Amino acid sequence: MASILDKLPAETAALLDYQCHTFPKEQLHQPGSDFLDRCFVPGNRTPQVLRSLGQLYHHGRLAGTGYLSILPVDQGIEHTAGASFGPNPMYFDPENIIRLAVEGGCNAVATTFGTFGTVARRYAHKIPFLVKINHNELLTYPNKYDQILFGSVEEAWNLGATAVGATIYFGSEESGRQIQEVSAAFERAHELGMATVLWCYLRNNAFKTADKDFHVAADLTGQANHLGVTIGADIIKQKLPENNGGFSALKFGKTHPAMYEQLSTENPIDLTRYQVANCYMGRIGLINSGGESLGAGDRDAAIRTAIINKRAGGQGLISGRKAFQRPFAEGVDLLHAIQDVYLDKRITLA
C-alpha cells in the first residue's frame, strides 16, 4: 500500500526533518488518546460537555488519536451558494454535505442551521453535528463584513448538535459586539452540554499592506487564538500562518523582542507553533483551515498543511472547499489523505 509520504514535493518533504527550537515540544500539551483526561477533566467543563467532546474526539477514522478531521461547509452563506457549489452542483442538495463527511471518515461535520434542519433525523446518530450559529452574508450591497447570529444555541441543541461553532472577526469595528455575543452563546452551549469551536479570524483593511497580508501573521493570529480560548472555546480554528511581525509593521499593540527573535522563525512549523502556544500551550486544540480550492494541487497542499499542523503540535484540519469542490470520490480521497497524515506515526512533533 502506498504511503502518504511517498512522492511528496521537495518543500513538503523537508518539513518532515525540521526540528523546532522555539517552544520545546516537551512544554506542549500534546495530542493523544488521553488528551481530554489530561486537559479538560481538571477544568470547569461539565460531564455533559466532556461527553460531547468525547463524541468529537472518538468518531471517524481519527477516533481515539487526539486528532480531528472536520468538514466545514458554510460557504453557501459566507461566499454565496453559486460561487461555492458551482464547481460541483451536487452540493446544492445539503444531504450530500453530510454524506461526504460520513464517507470521508470525519470526526464531525460543520454546517448551517438550514442544512442540518433538512436532514437532522437521518444523520444525527451517524456523525457529530457542529452547528455554525453566525455568519457573514454577502447579499447586502455594498458588501459589509460582519458576523451576525442566524439562530439560537437552543435551536442547535434541538437539532442534535454535539457542538456549536461561531466566528469572531477580531480587529473589526464590530468585534466588541461579536465577542460579547459569542461569549454568551458559548456559555449557554456549555450549560446545555455542547462543545464550542471558535473561528478566530482577523478582519481589518489596515491589516493588509501593499506587500503583505497580516491577516495571516503569526503574532496577530496567535493573539486572536489567545482571546478565543479565554472566552470559552474548546477548539480553535485558525488560518495557517504565512508571515509574522504584524504588530511591528502596523505599529499597534504591544510586543516583546522575544516574540520574533526567540519564540518564532520564518519556518511554517515555528509560525504555527506560536499559534499553538497561544492556545494555552495546546491545552485547547488548534485546528487549521484548509483554504480555498486551487485545482490539481489541492491534495498536495492539504497534506502539506496537515504536516505543518501536526508537527507544530496542532490537533487537525478543518478542510472544506478542497473536498467538496471536486467529484465526490475525489473529495473522500482528499479527506482520507489528510487523516493519513495524523495516523502516520512517523510524522511526529518537531
C-alpha positions in Angstrom: 0.0 0.0 0.0 1.3 3.4 -0.9 2.3 5.7 2.0 1.2 9.3 2.3 4.9 10.1 2.5 5.6 8.8 -1.0 6.4 11.3 -3.7 5.9 14.4 -1.6 7.0 17.7 -3.2 10.5 18.6 -2.0 9.4 21.6 0.0 6.9 19.4 1.9 9.4 16.6 2.4 11.8 19.0 4.0 9.3 19.7 6.7 9.5 16.1 8.0 13.1 16.6 9.2 12.7 20.1 10.7 13.4 20.5 14.4 11.8 23.3 16.3 14.0 25.4 18.6 11.4 27.9 19.8 8.9 26.3 22.2 10.3 22.9 23.0 7.7 20.1 22.3 8.1 18.9 25.9 6.4 22.1 27.0 3.3 21.4 24.9 0.1 19.6 26.0 0.4 17.1 23.1 -2.5 15.5 21.3 -3.1 11.9 22.3 -5.7 9.3 23.3 -5.8 10.7 26.8 -6.0 14.4 25.8 -9.4 15.0 27.3 -8.4 13.4 30.6 -5.2 15.5 30.8 -6.5 18.8 29.6 -10.3 19.1 30.2 -11.1 16.9 33.2 -9.2 19.1 35.6 -11.0 22.2 34.4 -14.6 23.6 34.7 -16.3 21.7 31.8 -19.3 19.7 33.0 -19.7 16.0 32.4 -22.2 16.8 29.6 -19.6 18.9 27.8 -16.9 16.2 28.4 -19.3 13.7 26.8 -19.8 15.9 23.8 -16.0 16.4 23.4 -15.6 12.7 23.7 -18.1 12.3 20.8 -16.0 14.6 18.7 -12.6 13.0 19.5 -13.9 9.5 19.3 -15.6 9.4 15.9 -14.4 8.7 12.4 -11.0 7.5 11.2 -9.1 9.5 13.7 -11.2 8.3 16.7 -9.1 7.9 19.8 -6.0 9.6 18.5 -6.5 13.1 19.9 -6.7 14.5 16.4 -9.6 15.9 14.5 -10.7 16.0 10.8 -13.8 18.2 10.3 -15.7 19.0 7.1 -16.9 22.6 7.2 -19.5 23.8 4.6 -20.9 27.2 5.4 -19.6 28.9 2.3 -23.1 28.9 0.7 -23.8 31.8 3.1 -20.3 33.2 3.5 -19.2 33.2 -0.2 -22.6 32.7 -2.0 -24.0 29.4 -2.9 -23.3 29.8 -6.6 -19.7 30.5 -6.1 -19.3 27.7 -3.6 -21.3 24.9 -5.3 -20.9 25.9 -8.9 -17.8 23.7 -9.3 -19.8 20.7 -8.1 -23.6 21.4 -8.2 -24.5 18.2 -6.3 -23.8 20.1 -3.1 -26.8 22.4 -3.7 -28.5 19.4 -2.1 -27.3 19.7 1.5 -27.7 16.0 2.2 -24.6 15.4 0.1 -22.6 17.6 2.5 -23.4 15.2 5.3 -22.8 12.2 3.1 -19.3 13.5 2.2 -18.4 13.9 5.9 -19.7 10.4 6.8 -18.0 8.6 3.9 -14.9 10.8 4.3 -14.4 9.4 7.9 -14.6 12.8 9.5 -14.9 13.4 13.3 -17.7 15.9 12.7 -19.5 18.0 10.0 -19.8 21.7 10.5 -22.5 23.5 8.6 -25.6 25.7 8.8 -28.9 25.6 10.6 -30.6 25.1 7.2 -28.5 22.1 6.2 -29.0 20.3 9.5 -32.6 21.2 9.6 -33.3 19.2 6.4 -31.6 16.0 7.4 -31.1 16.0 11.2 -33.2 13.0 11.9 -31.5 10.9 9.3 -27.9 11.7 10.4 -27.8 12.9 14.0 -26.9 9.4 15.2 -24.3 8.8 12.5 -21.9 11.7 12.8 -21.5 14.6 15.4 -23.1 17.8 14.3 -21.2 21.1 14.6 -23.8 23.9 14.0 -22.4 27.2 12.8 -24.6 29.8 14.6 -23.3 33.0 13.0 -22.3 34.1 9.5 -21.2 37.0 7.3 -23.6 37.3 4.3 -22.7 38.9 1.0 -26.1 39.9 -0.3 -26.1 43.4 1.3 -24.9 46.0 -1.2 -22.4 47.4 -0.9 -21.0 44.4 0.9 -20.4 44.6 4.6 -18.3 42.3 6.7 -20.0 41.4 10.0 -20.7 38.1 11.7 -24.4 38.0 12.8 -26.3 35.3 14.6 -28.5 33.2 12.3 -30.2 31.2 15.1 -30.1 30.3 18.7 -28.0 27.9 20.8 -31.2 26.2 21.8 -32.1 25.6 18.2 -28.7 23.9 17.6 -29.4 21.7 20.6 -32.8 20.7 19.3 -31.1 19.7 16.0 -29.0 17.2 18.0 -25.8 19.2 17.9 -22.7 17.9 19.6 -21.1 21.3 19.3 -21.7 24.9 18.2 -19.3 27.0 16.2 -19.0 30.7 15.7 -16.7 33.3 14.0 -15.3 36.4 15.5 -13.7 39.0 13.2 -11.0 40.2 15.7 -9.8 43.6 14.7 -13.0 44.7 13.1 -15.2 47.6 14.2 -17.9 45.1 15.2 -15.5 42.8 17.2 -16.6 44.1 20.6 -20.2 43.1 20.0 -19.2 39.8 18.4 -17.1 38.9 21.5 -20.0 39.6 23.8 -22.5 37.7 21.6 -20.2 34.6 21.2 -19.2 34.6 24.8 -22.8 34.5 25.9 -23.6 31.8 23.2 -20.7 29.6 24.3 -21.7 29.9 28.0 -25.2 28.8 27.1 -23.9 26.0 24.9 -21.8 24.7 27.8 -24.9 24.9 30.1 -26.7 22.6 27.6 -23.8 20.2 27.4 -22.4 21.1 24.0 -18.8 21.7 23.0 -17.7 25.0 21.4 -15.5 25.8 18.4 -14.4 29.3 17.5 -13.3 30.6 14.1 -10.7 33.1 15.3 -10.4 35.2 12.2 -9.0 38.7 11.7 -10.7 41.3 9.6 -9.4 44.9 9.2 -8.4 46.6 5.9 -5.5 48.1 7.7 -4.0 44.6 8.3 -3.3 44.3 4.6 -0.4 46.4 3.2 0.9 46.9 -0.3 3.3 43.9 0.0 2.0 41.7 2.8 -1.3 40.4 4.3 -1.0 40.4 8.0 -4.4 38.7 8.4 -2.3 35.5 8.4 0.6 36.8 10.6 1.6 34.5 13.4 1.6 37.3 16.1 -1.8 38.6 15.2 -3.5 35.2 14.7 -1.8 34.0 17.8 -3.3 36.8 19.9 -6.7 36.1 18.3 -6.3 32.5 19.5 -5.4 33.7 23.0 -8.6 35.7 23.1 -10.6 32.8 21.8 -9.5 30.3 24.4 -10.2 33.0 27.1 -13.9 33.3 26.2 -14.5 29.6 26.4 -13.7 27.9 23.1 -13.0 24.2 23.4 -11.4 24.1 20.0 -9.8 26.9 18.0 -10.0 27.2 14.2 -7.3 29.4 12.6 -5.8 30.0 9.2 -2.3 28.7 8.7 0.1 31.5 9.3 2.2 32.7 6.4 4.2 35.6 7.9 5.0 37.4 11.1 5.6 40.8 12.6 2.1 42.3 12.1 2.2 44.3 15.3 5.5 45.8 14.5 4.7 46.6 10.9 1.3 48.1 11.6 2.7 49.9 14.7 0.0 48.9 17.2 -0.5 46.6 20.1 2.4 45.6 22.4 5.3 43.4 21.6 8.4 42.0 23.0 11.6 41.2 21.1 11.4 37.5 22.1 8.2 37.2 20.1 10.2 37.4 16.9 13.7 36.6 17.9 13.3 33.6 20.2 9.7 32.3 20.0 9.3 32.1 16.2 11.2 31.9 12.9 10.1 32.1 9.3 9.6 28.3 9.2 5.9 27.5 8.9 6.1 24.9 11.7 7.5 27.5 14.1 4.9 30.1 13.0 2.2 27.5 13.7 3.7 26.5 17.0 3.3 30.1 18.1 -0.4 29.8 17.4 -0.5 26.5 19.4 1.4 28.3 22.3 -1.3 30.9 22.4 -3.9 28.2 22.8 -2.7 27.7 26.4 0.3 25.7 25.1 -2.0 23.2 23.4 -4.5 22.7 26.3 -7.1 23.9 23.8 -6.7 22.2 20.4 -5.7 24.2 17.3 -7.2 23.1 14.0 -6.0 24.9 10.9 -8.3 25.7 8.0 -7.7 24.0 4.6 -8.1 27.2 2.5 -9.6 27.6 -0.9 -9.5 25.1 -3.8 -6.9 25.9 -6.4 -7.4 22.8 -8.5 -4.9 20.0 -9.3 -2.5 20.8 -6.5 -5.1 20.7 -3.7 -4.2 17.2 -2.4 -0.5 18.1 -2.0 -1.4 21.4 -0.4 -3.8 19.7 2.1 -1.1 17.2 3.0 1.4 20.0 3.5 -0.9 21.9 5.8 -1.6 18.8 7.8 2.1 18.0 8.2 2.7 21.6 9.4 -0.2 21.5 11.8 0.7 18.1 13.3 4.5 18.8 13.6 3.7 22.1 15.3 1.5 20.5 17.9 -1.9 21.2 16.4 -4.8 18.8 16.5 -6.0 18.6 12.9 -7.5 20.2 9.9 -11.0 21.6 9.1 -11.0 21.5 5.4 -14.0 22.1 3.1 -13.6 23.6 -0.3 -10.7 21.4 -1.3 -13.0 18.4 -0.7 -16.5 19.5 -1.8 -15.5 21.5 -4.9 -14.4 18.3 -6.7 -16.1 14.9 -7.6 -17.4 13.1 -4.6 -14.9 10.2 -4.7 -12.0 12.6 -5.0 -13.4 14.6 -2.1 -13.4 11.4 0.0 -9.9 10.6 -1.1 -8.6 14.1 -0.1 -10.2 13.8 3.4 -8.6 10.4 3.8 -5.2 11.8 2.7 -5.4 14.5 5.4 -6.3 11.9 8.0 -3.5 9.6 6.9 -1.0 12.3 8.0 -2.4 12.1 11.5 -2.5 8.3 11.5 1.1 8.0 10.4 3.3 7.6 13.5 6.4 8.5 11.6 5.2 12.1 11.4 6.0 13.4 14.9 6.2 16.7 16.7 9.1 18.9 15.6 
